[in-house]
């Protein structure tokens, strides 16, 4: 979320598109992220700006991701104020619109962008030990990130160096685990360039930015076939489970040069700023403003959410 808005602001500024972070300012489009922005703030913003449109950027379902169910209730309510809904992946659309019915409005699927200048195969590399280095990035300690499986893979593949970037808990003291810790926007690209491929074992991620950053860095991606990750990777890597990790890694390494070129080309062609952000502007500027929900409609939404909470508690 934070990298998306930081990059979006930078892109808008470079093209002379005026933008603001203050809700009380004058604006034509309000971009709202997932379950983060409170319903009341979006309501006040839309009510106070007649003619303005609300673009709701939807990640995935909290139910799938292991978050507090209240997160889905928040984004369900916010979506009643949206004039256009943008899903970050086909998986995110299926999970929130069709399966869990968190989101009530359909809309385009527009993936997240990646900074292809910052994340590139070219540039300084941080020196790392080992001959075969596999990068893994995680900040959240949510079990669905799959970090525990990385430690298991390190035990069973002592010839592979696992470079862990971010925050991890209870890691074993193995010589083939390199704990890089937190990496800022200058160091992260250098660490990725120092590795042969990227590993992500997360479950039910709608559009993980770290995958896009790895692709832009020219890294083939080994991934758990879950959520929207396979949509992002395409033919630039391979799906794995712990039992197939060694075989798939060997296959990727045999084709690494071709896969690295394909990964970089895919990042530029599909996820570059000048590909993704114009689609956001088009979705926002062509949206038709919907009326604010009436008091009865707002009350009905609250009652439906209360009913879901009661049914969940009963089960």
ROFI-878472 format. One record per residue (C-alpha): residue number from 1; x, y, z. Coordinates in Angstrom, 3 decimals, always signed. Layout:
// ROFI-878472
NUM, X, Y, Z $
...
***
This chain:
// ROFI-878472
1, +0.000, +0.000, +0.000 $
2, +2.654, +2.500, +1.051 $
3, +4.885, +1.824, -1.941 $
4, +1.877, +2.084, -4.284 $
5, +0.897, +5.541, -3.081 $
6, +4.476, +6.779, -2.877 $
7, +5.071, +5.713, -6.477 $
8, +1.697, +7.010, -7.647 $
9, +2.369, +10.456, -6.181 $
10, +5.787, +10.519, -7.809 $
11, +4.359, +9.514, -11.175 $
12, +1.558, +12.093, -10.976 $
13, +4.007, +14.832, -10.014 $
14, +6.354, +14.014, -12.900 $
15, +3.433, +14.459, -15.311 $
16, +2.103, +17.636, -13.779 $
17, -1.093, +16.035, -12.491 $
18, -2.127, +17.939, -9.330 $
19, -2.745, +15.768, -6.283 $
20, -3.141, +16.157, -2.554 $
21, -3.168, +14.055, +0.600 $
22, -5.555, +16.405, +2.440 $
23, -9.195, +15.343, +2.380 $
24, -10.359, +18.928, +2.889 $
25, -8.593, +20.165, -0.260 $
26, -10.236, +20.481, -3.655 $
27, -10.066, +17.281, -5.701 $
28, -11.957, +15.351, -8.374 $
29, -10.995, +11.772, -7.502 $
30, -10.510, +10.147, -4.113 $
31, -8.347, +7.008, -4.221 $
32, -9.186, +4.769, -1.262 $
33, -7.171, +1.722, -0.283 $
34, -8.786, -1.547, +0.760 $
35, -9.824, -1.671, +4.450 $
36, -7.450, +1.098, +5.587 $
37, -9.444, +4.319, +5.069 $
38, -12.412, +4.684, +7.464 $
39, -15.908, +4.744, +6.056 $
40, -16.658, +8.060, +7.768 $
41, -13.721, +9.789, +6.083 $
42, -14.771, +8.555, +2.642 $
43, -18.381, +9.563, +3.326 $
44, -17.387, +13.091, +4.355 $
45, -15.056, +13.415, +1.393 $
46, -17.614, +12.359, -1.177 $
47, -20.460, +14.345, +0.384 $
48, -18.307, +17.478, +0.519 $
49, -17.180, +17.225, -3.113 $
50, -20.241, +17.114, -5.377 $
51, -19.323, +15.554, -8.698 $
52, -16.153, +13.907, -7.394 $
53, -15.623, +10.177, -7.770 $
54, -14.287, +7.544, -5.384 $
55, -11.919, +4.842, -6.650 $
56, -11.746, +1.884, -4.273 $
57, -8.528, -0.134, -4.642 $
58, -9.249, -3.667, -3.386 $
59, -6.501, -6.043, -2.276 $
60, -8.019, -9.341, -1.159 $
61, -10.256, -10.827, +1.491 $
62, -9.231, -10.662, +5.136 $
63, -10.880, -14.058, +5.587 $
64, -8.409, -15.580, +3.120 $
65, -5.422, -13.730, +4.513 $
66, -5.904, -14.444, +8.203 $
67, -6.774, -10.894, +9.205 $
68, -9.413, -9.754, +11.645 $
69, -12.853, -10.282, +9.991 $
70, -13.609, -6.647, +10.837 $
71, -11.296, -5.704, +7.957 $
72, -13.701, -7.248, +5.446 $
73, -16.631, -5.476, +7.059 $
74, -14.807, -2.159, +6.747 $
75, -13.982, -2.575, +3.087 $
76, -17.520, -3.840, +2.359 $
77, -18.957, -0.627, +3.795 $
78, -16.440, +1.577, +2.001 $
79, -17.262, -0.126, -1.289 $
80, -20.870, +1.105, -1.017 $
81, -19.420, +4.601, -1.534 $
82, -17.205, +3.672, -4.502 $
83, -17.853, +4.893, -8.027 $
84, -15.311, +2.483, -9.464 $
85, -13.704, -0.614, -7.929 $
86, -10.217, -1.765, -8.967 $
87, -9.065, -5.303, -8.148 $
88, -5.330, -5.985, -7.933 $
89, -5.589, -9.459, -9.503 $
90, -8.110, -11.886, -10.921 $
91, -7.715, -13.887, -7.730 $
92, -8.500, -10.775, -5.638 $
93, -11.646, -10.205, -7.674 $
94, -12.755, -13.830, -7.332 $
95, -12.131, -13.860, -3.574 $
96, -13.789, -10.565, -2.685 $
97, -16.535, -10.217, -5.284 $
98, -17.616, -13.796, -5.963 $
99, -16.561, -16.152, -3.185 $
100, -16.717, -14.168, +0.057 $
101, -18.950, -11.410, -1.382 $
102, -17.051, -8.729, +0.471 $
103, -17.207, -6.326, -2.469 $
104, -20.529, -5.475, -4.054 $
105, -19.351, -3.833, -7.275 $
106, -17.473, -5.284, -10.201 $
107, -14.642, -3.418, -11.876 $
108, -11.364, -3.731, -13.777 $
109, -8.390, -5.815, -12.689 $
110, -5.280, -3.618, -12.573 $
111, -2.153, -5.079, -11.007 $
112, +0.234, -3.131, -8.827 $
113, +3.137, -1.326, -10.505 $
114, +6.861, -1.728, -9.897 $
115, +9.661, +0.816, -10.085 $
116, +11.672, -0.696, -12.946 $
117, +14.407, +1.919, -12.558 $
118, +15.085, +1.176, -8.914 $
119, +14.571, -2.573, -9.284 $
120, +16.787, -3.609, -12.163 $
121, +19.329, -6.335, -12.966 $
122, +21.924, -3.589, -13.424 $
123, +23.579, -1.879, -10.483 $
124, +25.558, -2.652, -7.341 $
125, +25.110, -6.026, -5.648 $
126, +25.526, -6.811, -2.004 $
127, +28.113, -9.602, -1.632 $
128, +26.524, -12.754, -0.258 $
129, +27.953, -16.181, +0.624 $
130, +27.199, -19.391, -1.207 $
131, +26.992, -20.450, -4.844 $
132, +23.220, -20.688, -5.165 $
133, +21.402, -17.895, -3.367 $
134, +17.619, -17.771, -3.055 $
135, +16.000, -14.547, -1.795 $
136, +12.909, -14.487, +0.417 $
137, +11.273, -11.272, +1.665 $
138, +8.774, -10.959, +4.516 $
139, +7.915, -8.247, +7.014 $
140, +4.673, -9.571, +8.468 $
141, +4.895, -12.564, +10.792 $
142, +1.486, -13.803, +9.601 $
143, +1.831, -17.620, +9.306 $
144, +0.304, -17.413, +5.830 $
145, +3.519, -15.748, +4.641 $
146, +5.101, -19.211, +4.706 $
147, +8.290, -18.169, +6.487 $
148, +8.354, -21.340, +8.596 $
149, +8.591, -23.441, +5.440 $
150, +11.710, -21.555, +4.384 $
151, +13.532, -22.803, +7.485 $
152, +12.442, -26.367, +6.655 $
153, +13.762, -26.014, +3.106 $
154, +17.065, -24.697, +4.430 $
155, +17.457, -27.815, +6.584 $
156, +16.783, -30.171, +3.695 $
157, +18.860, -28.238, +1.106 $
158, +22.187, -27.384, +2.779 $
159, +23.766, -26.589, -0.606 $
160, +21.387, -23.635, -1.121 $
161, +21.869, -20.300, +0.646 $
162, +18.588, -18.697, +1.717 $
163, +18.827, -14.902, +1.997 $
164, +16.041, -13.742, +4.322 $
165, +15.155, -10.067, +4.040 $
166, +12.798, -8.456, +6.545 $
167, +11.417, -9.751, +9.833 $
168, +11.452, -13.384, +10.885 $
169, +10.814, -15.245, +14.133 $
170, +12.441, -18.379, +15.595 $
171, +14.904, -19.108, +12.819 $
172, +17.223, -22.088, +13.205 $
173, +20.960, -21.424, +13.407 $
174, +21.946, -22.854, +10.023 $
175, +25.008, -21.836, +8.050 $
176, +22.969, -21.606, +4.846 $
177, +20.532, -19.034, +6.270 $
178, +21.630, -15.419, +5.843 $
179, +19.474, -13.033, +7.873 $
180, +19.748, -9.699, +6.070 $
181, +17.206, -7.958, +8.323 $
182, +15.326, -4.845, +7.294 $
183, +16.369, -3.476, +3.905 $
184, +15.444, +0.033, +2.781 $
185, +14.756, +1.047, -0.809 $
186, +18.461, +1.438, -1.526 $
187, +19.617, -1.879, -0.088 $
188, +16.764, -4.151, -1.169 $
189, +17.585, -3.988, -4.912 $
190, +21.239, -4.733, -4.130 $
191, +20.283, -7.818, -2.132 $
192, +17.969, -9.087, -4.860 $
193, +20.657, -8.639, -7.512 $
194, +22.986, -10.756, -5.415 $
195, +20.672, -13.780, -5.673 $
196, +19.946, -16.298, -8.419 $
197, +16.203, -16.560, -7.896 $
198, +13.348, -15.502, -5.630 $
199, +11.133, -17.639, -3.418 $
200, +7.646, -16.848, -2.139 $
201, +5.566, -19.382, -0.220 $
202, +2.785, -17.033, +0.852 $
203, -0.821, -18.173, +0.802 $
204, -3.697, -16.148, -0.670 $
205, -1.711, -13.025, -1.576 $
206, -3.635, -10.927, -4.090 $
207, -0.724, -9.020, -5.651 $
208, +2.531, -9.218, -3.656 $
209, +4.837, -6.326, -4.533 $
210, +7.956, -8.335, -3.689 $
211, +7.232, -10.626, -6.650 $
212, +7.085, -7.646, -9.011 $
213, +10.327, -6.289, -7.555 $
214, +12.004, -9.664, -8.038 $
215, +10.839, -9.894, -11.656 $
216, +12.057, -6.370, -12.360 $
217, +15.416, -7.348, -10.855 $
218, +15.688, -10.204, -13.336 $
219, +14.999, -12.993, -10.857 $
220, +13.025, -16.098, -11.806 $
221, +10.404, -16.802, -9.132 $
222, +9.664, -20.055, -7.311 $
223, +6.236, -19.698, -5.764 $
224, +3.465, -21.450, -3.933 $
225, +0.556, -21.806, -6.343 $
226, -1.864, -19.787, -4.235 $
227, -3.626, -16.465, -4.583 $
228, -2.627, -14.169, -7.420 $
229, +1.101, -14.945, -7.434 $
230, +0.946, -17.246, -10.451 $
231, -0.813, -14.497, -12.434 $
232, +2.119, -12.186, -11.801 $
233, +4.911, -14.673, -12.497 $
234, +3.514, -16.124, -15.713 $
235, +6.221, -18.166, -17.467 $
236, +9.060, -16.540, -15.504 $
237, +9.415, -19.181, -12.805 $
238, +7.813, -22.313, -11.428 $
239, +5.254, -23.359, -8.827 $
240, +6.718, -25.417, -5.979 $
241, +5.808, -27.355, -2.880 $
242, +8.488, -28.425, -0.379 $
243, +8.789, -31.861, -1.999 $
244, +9.499, -30.392, -5.460 $
245, +11.670, -27.457, -4.417 $
246, +15.037, -29.035, -5.305 $
247, +13.879, -30.298, -8.687 $
248, +12.209, -27.011, -9.665 $
249, +15.163, -24.947, -8.462 $
250, +17.558, -27.032, -10.569 $
251, +15.312, -26.609, -13.602 $
252, +15.115, -22.845, -13.117 $
253, +18.882, -22.542, -12.675 $
254, +19.481, -24.437, -15.931 $
255, +17.371, -21.839, -17.752 $
256, +18.275, -18.900, -15.577 $
257, +19.616, -16.522, -18.233 $
258, +16.550, -16.898, -20.443 $
259, +14.185, -16.692, -17.469 $
260, +15.973, -13.614, -16.119 $
261, +15.509, -11.812, -19.442 $
262, +11.880, -12.880, -19.586 $
263, +11.271, -11.725, -15.994 $
264, +12.708, -8.289, -16.681 $
265, +10.792, -7.944, -19.937 $
266, +7.552, -8.970, -18.234 $
267, +8.040, -6.410, -15.463 $
268, +8.565, -3.629, -18.007 $
269, +5.750, -4.725, -20.312 $
270, +3.044, -5.497, -17.737 $
271, +3.914, -3.768, -14.444 $
272, +5.802, -0.588, -15.339 $
273, +4.566, +2.772, -14.056 $
274, +3.618, +3.952, -17.545 $
275, +1.554, +0.808, -18.056 $
276, -0.291, +0.603, -14.735 $
277, -0.870, +4.193, -13.611 $
278, -2.550, +5.392, -16.842 $
279, -5.083, +2.598, -16.353 $
280, -5.821, +3.941, -12.874 $
281, -6.340, +7.446, -14.270 $
282, -8.601, +6.111, -17.000 $
283, -10.682, +4.110, -14.528 $
284, -11.044, +7.137, -12.258 $
285, -11.797, +9.752, -14.901 $
286, -14.307, +7.634, -16.828 $
287, -16.229, +6.517, -13.739 $
288, -19.793, +7.727, -13.328 $
289, -20.575, +9.137, -9.900 $
290, -23.061, +7.066, -7.960 $
291, -25.354, +8.686, -5.402 $
292, -24.465, +8.453, -1.756 $
293, -26.296, +5.617, +0.028 $
294, -29.461, +6.647, +1.794 $
295, -29.870, +6.281, +5.540 $
296, -31.943, +3.153, +4.995 $
297, -29.249, +1.639, +2.756 $
298, -26.539, +2.450, +5.314 $
299, -28.617, +0.908, +8.084 $
300, -29.205, -2.196, +5.972 $
301, -25.453, -2.564, +5.430 $
302, -24.818, -2.329, +9.177 $
303, -27.541, -4.884, +9.921 $
304, -26.158, -7.321, +7.331 $
305, -22.697, -7.003, +8.895 $
306, -24.161, -7.565, +12.355 $
307, -25.908, -10.683, +11.051 $
308, -22.629, -12.009, +9.641 $
309, -20.915, -11.431, +12.976 $
310, -23.685, -13.311, +14.804 $
311, -23.551, -16.252, +12.399 $
312, -19.771, -16.396, +12.673 $
313, -19.981, -16.331, +16.467 $
314, -22.646, -19.054, +16.459 $
315, -20.498, -21.326, +14.302 $
***
